[in-house]
Amino acid sequence: MQFKNYLLFICLFLVLLNSYFLAIIISYINLTDRVIFLDVGQGDAEFIQTKTGNILIDAGSFKVVEELGKVMPWYDKIIDVAILSHPHKDHFLGFFDLLERYKVRTVIINNVDCANSLYQQFLDTLKEKNILVLDGRRQVKVSLAQKDYLLIFPDPKTSPKANLNEVSLITLADLQQLKFLFTGDIESRQEKNLINLLPNLLSNIFALKVPHHGSNFSNSNDFLSHLTPKIAVIEVGENSFGHPAVEIIERYKFLSTKLLRTDLDGTVILELTPQGVKLIKN
């Protein structure tokens, strides 16, 4: 009798194990490239999910882990590349919890001097966990499937000693021949420099992470007219800064850009399907 029970247990275990691996395989086969603007309140967090890896750009609050859990498969706890645009709390605070819950393989930072003790603690944590840290100011290219890639770079004309917003790393993702631009908190001076230096690279942007939560110190007419984004997402929550500025919202409307806000629309998912880009508000 005990042998039969033992045999039954083994068979049940094997069935469950096969079901587990089958679920993973089916999930992987059905995985499509997705660009996700996470609703983390007054902060930035963007997640790029591809079959070749997971990329997180900024982690602006402790809500990041909770929101990632809603969009990542239950079995996937790996972030292949994490990018920190600049060391302001509303861009890196969520990394502490993330580093405890997920395996992060590589972190790209702008490597500027910052006396903030919390940021120094973040750098110490990366060192303690033996995580590879790359300097994004030297420009980093991450190759993905086929011709897809990420390009991480700063405004080369801005001094590393400028204010932290101005030294934000910019990430350009080219996925399935569509361009996605993530701008951190760059201001109008950096916007001007970038379109002058990289006019072709920064043209015909499909989706834009709106600079600096929709601040009127960013989002200049020349910059937006050059990018001509089809979709723009403001990552914003309750704040005392007046973000997003009314005139900036009007500026995007004038360009006929589809404007979304995480405080009103929640997490915004752009799913790249064979039939086109599917917009999902979560």
C-alpha positions in Angstrom: 0.0 0.0 0.0 2.8 2.4 0.9 4.5 1.6 -2.4 1.4 2.4 -4.4 1.0 5.7 -2.5 4.7 6.5 -3.2 4.3 5.6 -6.9 1.1 7.8 -7.1 3.0 10.7 -5.5 5.9 10.3 -8.0 3.4 10.3 -10.9 1.6 13.3 -9.6 4.9 15.2 -9.1 6.0 14.4 -12.7 2.7 15.6 -14.1 3.0 18.9 -12.1 6.6 19.3 -13.2 5.7 18.7 -16.8 2.9 21.2 -16.5 5.3 23.8 -15.0 7.8 23.5 -17.8 5.0 23.4 -20.4 3.5 26.6 -19.0 7.0 28.3 -19.3 7.5 27.1 -22.9 4.0 28.2 -24.0 4.5 31.6 -22.3 7.9 32.0 -24.0 6.5 31.1 -27.5 3.6 33.6 -27.0 5.9 36.4 -25.7 5.8 39.5 -27.9 8.0 42.5 -27.6 6.4 45.0 -25.2 7.3 48.5 -24.1 5.7 49.3 -20.8 5.4 52.6 -18.9 4.8 51.6 -15.3 2.5 53.6 -13.0 4.7 54.2 -10.0 3.3 57.5 -8.9 5.5 60.6 -9.2 8.5 58.9 -10.7 9.8 57.1 -13.8 10.0 53.4 -14.6 9.9 51.9 -18.1 10.2 48.2 -18.8 11.1 46.7 -22.2 10.3 43.0 -22.5 11.7 41.0 -25.4 12.5 37.3 -26.0 16.2 38.1 -25.7 16.0 39.9 -22.4 14.3 42.2 -19.9 15.4 45.9 -19.7 14.3 48.3 -16.9 14.9 52.1 -17.3 14.7 53.8 -13.9 12.9 52.6 -10.8 11.3 55.7 -9.4 9.5 54.4 -6.3 8.9 51.3 -4.2 5.9 50.5 -6.4 8.2 49.2 -9.1 8.4 45.6 -7.8 4.6 45.5 -7.4 4.0 46.8 -10.9 6.6 44.5 -12.5 4.8 41.6 -10.9 1.7 42.5 -12.9 3.4 42.5 -16.3 6.2 39.8 -16.0 5.6 36.1 -16.1 5.4 34.6 -12.6 8.5 32.5 -13.1 10.7 35.3 -14.5 12.8 37.1 -11.9 15.6 38.4 -14.0 16.4 41.9 -15.2 19.2 41.6 -17.8 19.9 45.3 -18.0 18.8 48.1 -15.7 19.5 51.7 -16.7 19.5 54.7 -14.3 19.0 57.9 -16.1 20.3 60.1 -13.2 20.5 59.9 -9.4 17.3 61.6 -8.3 15.1 59.7 -5.9 12.1 59.6 -8.2 14.3 57.6 -10.6 16.3 55.2 -8.4 14.4 54.7 -5.1 12.7 51.5 -6.2 16.1 49.8 -7.1 16.6 48.9 -3.4 13.6 46.6 -3.3 14.2 45.4 -6.9 17.7 44.2 -6.1 16.3 42.1 -3.2 13.5 40.5 -5.3 15.1 40.2 -8.8 18.5 39.1 -10.2 19.9 42.1 -11.9 22.7 41.3 -14.2 24.0 44.7 -15.4 23.3 48.3 -14.3 24.2 51.3 -16.5 24.6 54.6 -14.7 25.7 58.1 -15.8 28.6 58.0 -13.4 28.4 61.6 -12.3 29.4 62.9 -8.8 26.4 62.9 -6.4 26.8 63.4 -2.7 23.3 62.0 -1.9 23.9 59.4 0.8 21.0 57.3 -0.4 22.5 57.2 -3.9 25.9 56.2 -2.4 24.1 53.4 -0.6 22.7 52.2 -3.9 26.1 52.1 -5.4 27.4 50.2 -2.4 24.6 47.7 -2.8 25.6 47.1 -6.4 29.1 46.5 -5.4 28.1 44.1 -2.6 26.0 42.0 -5.0 28.8 41.9 -7.6 26.6 43.4 -10.2 28.3 44.6 -13.4 28.2 48.4 -13.6 28.8 50.2 -16.9 29.4 53.9 -17.5 26.6 55.2 -19.8 28.5 58.4 -20.5 30.8 56.4 -22.8 27.8 55.3 -24.8 26.6 51.8 -24.5 24.9 49.7 -27.2 22.9 46.6 -26.3 22.1 44.3 -29.2 18.8 42.5 -29.1 17.1 40.1 -31.6 18.0 40.5 -35.3 18.5 44.3 -35.9 16.9 45.5 -32.7 19.1 47.4 -30.3 19.3 49.8 -27.4 21.6 52.8 -27.5 22.3 54.6 -24.1 24.1 58.0 -24.2 24.2 61.4 -22.6 24.1 64.8 -24.3 27.8 65.0 -25.2 27.8 68.8 -25.0 26.7 68.9 -21.3 29.3 68.9 -18.7 29.2 66.1 -16.1 29.2 68.8 -13.5 25.8 70.3 -14.7 22.7 69.8 -12.6 21.5 66.2 -12.4 18.6 66.6 -14.7 20.8 67.9 -17.5 23.1 64.9 -17.3 20.3 62.3 -17.7 21.2 59.3 -19.8 19.0 59.0 -22.9 17.9 55.6 -24.1 16.9 54.9 -27.7 15.3 51.6 -28.4 14.9 50.4 -32.0 12.4 47.5 -31.9 10.9 46.0 -35.0 11.9 49.1 -37.0 10.1 51.4 -34.5 12.0 53.9 -32.4 11.2 54.4 -28.7 12.9 57.3 -26.9 13.4 57.5 -23.1 14.6 60.9 -22.0 15.0 61.0 -18.2 14.7 64.6 -17.0 16.6 66.4 -19.8 15.9 70.0 -20.2 15.5 72.2 -23.3 19.2 72.9 -23.7 19.9 69.2 -23.9 17.0 68.8 -26.3 18.5 71.4 -28.6 21.9 69.8 -28.5 20.6 66.3 -29.2 18.6 67.2 -32.3 21.5 69.3 -33.6 24.1 66.5 -33.1 21.9 63.5 -33.9 19.2 64.7 -36.3 18.7 61.4 -38.2 18.9 59.1 -35.2 16.3 61.1 -33.3 13.8 61.5 -36.2 10.5 59.7 -36.6 10.1 58.6 -33.0 7.2 56.2 -32.6 6.8 56.6 -28.8 8.4 59.1 -26.4 8.8 59.0 -22.7 7.9 62.7 -22.1 10.9 64.5 -20.6 10.8 65.5 -16.9 7.2 64.5 -16.2 5.9 67.1 -18.5 7.9 70.1 -17.1 7.8 73.4 -19.0 11.6 73.5 -18.6 11.7 70.6 -21.1 9.5 69.6 -24.1 10.6 72.5 -26.3 8.7 73.1 -29.6 11.8 72.4 -31.7 12.5 69.1 -30.0 9.0 67.8 -30.3 8.6 69.0 -33.9 11.8 67.2 -34.8 10.8 63.9 -33.1 7.2 63.9 -34.3 6.2 61.2 -31.8 3.1 59.2 -32.6 2.6 58.4 -28.9 3.9 60.2 -25.8 3.6 59.1 -22.2 3.9 61.3 -19.2 5.0 59.4 -16.1 3.6 61.4 -13.3 1.7 61.3 -10.0 0.5 63.7 -7.3 3.1 66.4 -7.0 3.8 70.0 -6.0 5.8 70.9 -9.1 2.9 71.6 -11.4 3.7 68.5 -13.5 2.5 68.2 -16.2 2.4 71.9 -17.3 -0.8 72.9 -19.1 1.1 74.5 -22.0 3.1 71.3 -22.5 -0.1 69.2 -22.8 -1.4 71.7 -25.4 1.9 71.4 -27.3 1.5 67.7 -27.7 -2.1 68.1 -28.8 -1.1 70.6 -31.4 1.2 68.0 -32.9 -1.6 65.4 -32.9 0.4 63.2 -30.7 -1.6 60.6 -28.7 -0.8 61.7 -25.1 -1.1 59.4 -22.2 -0.5 59.9 -18.5 0.1 57.2 -15.9 -1.8 59.2 -13.2 -4.9 59.1 -15.4 -4.4 56.0 -17.6 -2.4 53.7 -15.2 0.4 51.5 -16.6 0.6 51.9 -20.4 1.6 48.9 -22.5 2.6 49.0 -26.1 2.6 45.5 -27.5 4.4 44.9 -30.8 2.3 42.3 -32.6 2.6 41.1 -36.3 -0.6 43.1 -36.9 0.9 46.3 -35.5 1.2 48.0 -32.1 -1.5 47.3 -29.6 -2.1 49.9 -26.9 -3.2 48.5 -23.5 -4.0 50.6 -20.4 -3.6 48.6 -17.2 
